[in-house]
Amino acid sequence: MDLKEIERIEAKYYANTFSRLPVAITHGKGMYLYDLEDRKYLDMFAGIAVNSLGHCHPEVVETIREQSKLLMHTSNWLYTLPQLELAQLLVESTELEKAFITNDGTEAVETAIKLARKTTGKKEIIAMKNAFHGRTMGALSLTWGEKYRKPFMPLVPEMKFVEYNDVDALKRVITDKTAAVIVEPIQGEAGVIIPEENYLKEVREITKEREVLLIIDEIQTGFGRTGKLFAFQHSGIKPDILCLAKGMGGGFPIGATVFSCEDFEPGEHGGTFIGNPLACAVANTVVKVILRDKLTENAREIGDYLLNELEKGGMNAHGKGLMIGIDVKDGKKSVLDLIKKGILTIHSGNTVRVLPPLIIEKKHADEFLSAVGDIKL
């Protein structure tokens, strides 16, 4: 089977939801992925910041093998230890109070919306222009892009948008009807947009002063990617509600909402597959490896090295840790050119996004930098 045949099968059988890169992956190991013809690619986007330990990390593989022999699913009618162990790990890591496990990041945002409305008795939530929080109806109502929203209007009412990185604008928009403000510490899908240094701190001060909950969406920035375990820690603050996913499962589907506000009552929220023992066991392993192997520090060190070298090479690069954007003339062309050099990245408009696994070493960074230099982004 070749790529053309795969494209034909997709066109016939699969929903037309993805604009794929012209690569069909069969397997991966560490920092590398391999295609149908066994061509090797350096993975510099990690499944969009998901594969935090790279591909087929031996401890993750072993966890899947061992837990799948014991128990994969039973339902939340019964207790399972991996779920509670993960909840404890998340609460202790974030210094918040409770955790609710979800299947992905979008569900984490949906959970946050319900918690905010239940806690405050208010309906209005303020999100940021250019934000991306997911595609289900609640999360989509907080996502900015018209291409995501327009076909599905009307969305959930009483959602507002305000300029990102503009504290004064936020002050003007908050009213006595506002339940919460939701913000990404770095806007990822918008092209790695980094706010001013004190922005999150000032947003936290405003929300506390106005008695409004602060929801921080760390679905992409969490679990070491920015050089801290969580990006909000750079600002020395704590949110009321924290949305997590992606890197916490290392490739296994899982998310979480961690919070210090009013809790649910039984029956107010739930799901068949959420918090299943297999997903939770994997997440426990992934987070513990990130902490044990000091991958957060590695993200900071290799991220700084990449940014410095890109800037030295005349690139318009910006980012924090291993969340880097490179502004180019043609984002799609640059990504396709890198594929020819054996490098996998993605783009948002004309920004090439670099989100490698946290296990990246200097030799991998140099391999990427060499390819970038060869094609002159």
N, C-alpha and C positions, 0 to 999 in steps of 0.2 A: 504494500500500500504506500502511495506517495502523497505529498501535500495536496495535489489537485483532487485526488480521490477523497481525501478527508474533507476538503472544502465542499465537494459535491454532496457528501453525506450530510454535512451540517446544513447546507441549503435546503435539503429535502426534509430533514427530520427535526432540526433543532430550532427553537424560537429565535427570531432575528433580533437578539438583544445585545450582541457583542461585536465590536469592531476589533477583530483579532490581529495580532502581528503574524507575519508569515512564517511561523515556526510551530512545529508539532512536537511536543516534548514526550518522551517515553520514560525517562528516569532521571534521578538526580543523586548527587553525593556531595555533602559539604557545601562549598561555594559554587558548585557547578551543576548545570543541567545538560541533558543529552537529547538529541532529536532522533527522528526515524532512521537517519543514516549514521547515527552515532557521532554526529558532530558535537563538539564540546563548547558550551557557552558559560562565561562567567556571569553569574546571576547578580546583577546590581540593582534589582528592585524587590526581590524577596517576596513575590506574590503580593505586591503592594504593602510592604512593611509587615508581612505575616510570618515568613519563615525566619524567625529570630535566631534559631540555632542552625540555620542552613537546612540542607536536605538529608533526610534519613539519619539524623543524629542517633548514635547507638543507644543512648539512654531513653530517648523517646520511643524508638523502635521496641526496645525491651519492655518499656511500660505498656505499650499497646499489646504486645504479645502476652504479658503476664496478666494484665487486667482483663483482656478479652477472654482468657481461659476461666476467669472467676465470674465476671458479671459485666454485661454491657448496658443493660437497661432493665429497670423494674417498675418505674413510675414513682412519682412523688407522694403516693399514698404511703410509702415506706421510707425509712431512713436508709441512707447509704453514707459510708464514712468518707469516701473521696470528696463528695460534695461539701461536707462540713469542714473537712480539712482545707479545702480551697477557700471557702468563705473565711475561715480564720486567717489564712495566709494573706488574703486580700485586705481584710480589715486591719491587720497588724502592719501591713506594708504601707497603707494609705493613711493610717491613723483616723479613719472614719469609723462608723459604728456598726453598720450592717451591710451585708452583701446579698444580691440576688443574681443567680447565674442565668445567662441567656444563651441562645444558640449563635448569636452574632452581634455585630455592632448596632445594626438597625434596631434590633429588639432591645438593646441596652438603652437607646434613645427613647423608644416607645415607653419603656419602664420609667425613665426619668420624667417624661411628660405626665404620666399618671401620678407619680409621687408628688410632683410639684403642685398639681391641681388638688390632690387630696390634702396635702399638708397646709396649703394656704387658703383653700376654698375659692381661689380665683382661677381664671381661665387663660389670661393673656401670657404669652411667652415671647420674649424678644430674642431674635437671632441676628446674626451678622450678614451683611451683604457679602456675596461670594462664598458663603458657608456651604459645606456639604455634611449632612448628618444622616443620609440614608434615603431609601426609595419607597418604604411602606408609607401609608397615608399620613400618619402622624409625623414621622421623621422627614418625609418629603415636604410637609408643610413648613418645616424649618430649614429646608435646603433652598438656596437662592436661585440656581440656574433655571432659566425659562425652559430650556430644552427638557429638563427633568419634570417640570411642573405643569406646563401648559396643557398637554393632552389629558390630564387627569383632574382638571378643575371641575367643581370647586373642591378645595382641600379642607382640612380642619380649620375652622374659623378662629379668630382672635389670636393670630400669630402676626408679629411685626418684624420688620428688618431695619437695621441701623448700620451706619458705616462702621467697618472694622477699624480698630486702632484710633477711634475718635471718642474720647471719654465725654466730652461736652455734648456730643450728639446723643449719647446714651442717657445722660442726665435729663435731656429735654424730652426723651421719648417715654421714660418710665412714668407710670401713673399709679393711682391707687388701685387699679385693676390688674396690675402686673404681678403674676405669680413668680416668674423666674426669668433669668437671663441665661442663655446658653452660648458658649463661646469655645472655639478651638484655640489652644495656646499658640499653635502655628497652623495656618490654613493650608492643608495639604493638597487637596484636589484643585484649589485655586492657583497652585503653582509655587508652593512653599513660601507663603507670605508670613513674614516674621514681624510682629508688632514692636513698638518701642519697649524698652526694657521695663518700665514701670506700669505698662498698660494693664496687665492682669491684676496687679496689686491695687491699682486705682479702681478697676471694675469691682474687685472684692469690697473695697471701702464703700463704694456707692451702693452696692446691693445690701450691705449690712445696714448702712444708714437709712435706706428706704425700706428695710425689712422685706427684701426680695431675695429669693433663693438664687444661688449661683450654681449652674450646671456647667461643668467643664467636660468637653468631649475629647477624651484622650484615646480614642479608638486607634488612631494612627501614631500618636506621639508616645504612648505609654510603654512601659516595660523596657526602659533603658535607651530607647532610640535617640533621645536628644542629649544624652550625657548625664541625665538624672533618671532615677527609676520612673518618675512621673514628671512631666514638663512643668506642672504647676509648682513643683518644688524649687525651680529656679527663682520663683518670685516670693518664696517664703510665706505662702498662703495655704489655705485649705478650702476646697469647695464644699457646698452642701451635698451635691450629688456629682458623682464621677462616672462617666461612661467609658467602658473598656472593651477591647476585643483584640483582633488581629494578632499581635505579637505574643499574647498570653497563651495561645494554643500551639504556637510554632508550626502551624499548618493544619491543625485539627480544629474544626468549627466550634467556637465557643466565644462567649462574651460575658460581661458582667456589668451590673450597676451597683456601685458602692455608695452608701449615703449616710448622712447624719441629719435626718429629718423624720417626720412621722412615718411609721411603718405601715405596711398593708395589714388588713385583716384577712383571715383565711377566705379564699374564694374571690378576692378582689383582683388577683393577678395569678398567672401560672402558665403552664404549657406542658405538653406531653413529654417532650424530649429534653427540656431544659435541665441542666445539672445532672445529666446522666453520668454514671460512674466512670465510663471509659473516657469521655471528654474531660471530666474533672481530674482524673488520674494523670492524664497527659499534661494538662495545664499546671498541676502541682509540680510535675517534673520539670517542665519548661521554666517556670518562674524560679524554682530552686537552683537550676543550673545557671540561669542569668545571674543570680545573687552569688552563688558559690564561685563561679569563674570570673567574676568581676567584669562582666560584659558591658555593663553601663560605663565603666571607666574606659574600656576598649572603644566603645562608641564615641566617647569624647575625644580620645587621643587620635584614632584613625580619622574621625570626622574633621578634626582640626587640621590634620595633615592633608587630607583631600582638599579642603577649602583653600588652604594656603597655596598648594601646588596649582590648583585651578586658577587662582587669582594671579599667581606668578606667570602662568601661561597666557594671560590676557583674557581669561574667561570672565564673564559676568556671573559669578557664582555667589549664592547666598544660602544660609542654612544654619542648623544647630545640630551637633552630633552627626549621626548618620541619617539625617533628613536634609538633603541638599537639592537645590534647584539651580540649573544652569540656563540662563536666558540665551536663546539662539534665534537666528532668523527664521528657521523653519523647524519646528519641534518634531513633526512626523518624519521628515527627511533625515534629521540627525539621528533619531532612534533607529531608522532603517539602515543608515550608514554604519552605526555601531554594531548592528546585528551581523553585518558582513565581516566585521572584525572580531566576531565571537563574543560580543558584549550585549547583555539584555538590560534595557532600561525601558521606561515609559515616559510619556509626555503629557503635560497639561497645556494645551495651546502651544505656544512657542517657548515653553520651559521644559527642559529635560529633567526628569525627577530621578534622583539617585537615592535608593533606600535599601542598601545591601543588608544581608544577614549580619547580626551583631558579632558573629565569629570571624568576620573579615580580618585578615592580617595585612601588614604593610606590602607584602609581595602581591597580594590581590589588588590593593589600591594602586600599586605601580603598574600592574597589568592594565587596569582601567585607564590610568592617566596616559599610558603609552598609546592606547587606542584613540583616546580623545585627541592627543597631539597629532596622530597620523592623519585623522580626517579633518582636523581643524574646524571644530564646531563653530 
